[in-house]
């Protein structure tokens, strides 16, 4: 009588292992054939199907500037990238839509290319939500066989005011200086325009008895007559420097020349809200000290500025605006009064906004 071998495992039986191997091989073959069939179907019918999920890659929108051209491309990947036409409607690679918010005035969206472009007209900030949709997949009969849902993403687009134009170059405006008399008090205020005031002055080759202050005032009593070539220079707070040579003639005692008093300041620098404003009016001729006055002084005070009789405007403007001023200067000459006046305009503009160069984002 034959005894049953109880020590044999059915899972290790050769016939079972052969069956398992055949089954796995058949499944792999079926998967391969299915993939090959789908690929051939796509090739025959001209389909380009991307099985990766559709997503928006752009993270942030660069800052825009008023009256500056702006262009940025919204980038997406995945989905179906095939341009098709359905019922007369052409689909590009992707179709972009602004589903929430409004673009700042002057900007537009190209829905086929996903480009935000244009020229912003005013400073603003917008909260935007864009959606992107890919093209549906069609069979050879034109029926939709796959259509993904659009994806959306929120962005913030900020439009800032343009940066202030650079100031004109620093230039010494004083070209001629009145003659001095040996042994008599002399005073001259040097004038400059452009750059970033206040200015710091320096002078060289002055006649003995005269000195030059950092504010550009040459004062003193010349002790020796002669013709002197002065080397004057002005430096602004931005470290820009301007230089000029001036001829100062010191007359012998007893010959007292007199030059008509006149204001030489021809225009005023632009001041900005909440930034330090410094203006110094300049005159030449006459006899120092000069006595300055301005109208309307109350308008300056309303703006947060102060005017002194030495011809200086200082302070931090509290608001923007424009003031038409009448500036007057006078001096005394042997009991007679010499005077001059000039009309000038002071512009106070908004505080400059931070600016960074526009960055263009090009992605596919």
Order of alpha helices (4+ residues) and beta strands (2+ residues): alpha-beta-beta-beta-beta-beta-beta-beta-beta-beta-beta-beta-beta-beta-beta-beta-beta-beta-beta-beta-beta-beta-beta-beta-beta-beta-beta-beta-alpha-beta-beta-beta-beta
